[in-house]
């Protein structure tokens, strides 16, 4: 689940709402929708108390509304049938320090996946970048 503080005005001192979102995934791990819940009163309590407690994640899920995402056939990259490649798009801007942290995190993620697949008996042959 992802939590966002929504300000009434850009740079405002206190949040106008708290938004909680979670992707709903298909069997092939692509996004089919987003479950969303927002609280205005919780945001006021959060601002007054310097951080309040939201309900537990199962309760948040029970209060959320599903927003379907458009589904489409996967992009055909001309690879073998059944091959899967995924892409995750992010919004926002990263400063220099955050960009360096993101590169470090990507390296750790790729290492984790390499090790997990190696444990299944495959041997890594190369690591390439598409762009």
Phi, psi and omega in degrees: 000143178247138182244134180229139171264124182256122180272146177292324177227154180302126180076010181300149185286334182230148182288145176271336180199162172244127181247132178240128181229151175211132178290141171259124186254145173282176178299333180266012176072018172270158184281125178258338182186178176229126173273128187229139172219142180227145178229127175270315180297322179296324180295320179295317178296320179301315182293318182291320186267356181075022179126106178256179180260128173275164176300161177297159184302321176300323177290322177298318180298322181292335182266356188276159175249139181272130175249108182292148175254147180296135177257148180209163176296146177300149177296128180275111179265010178075021180267182182296147179302138179089349178289141181238135173226136184243156175220138176241125179260137178243150176249151178117180180236143177251133172283177183301314180296317180293324179296319177296319178295321179296320178296319178297316180296320178297318178300317179295320179295314179297320178298315179302312181295320177301314181294320181296317180288324176300321179295340177274357175109357178270154181248124178296135182254321180202166174229121182233163177241140181280329181213000000 
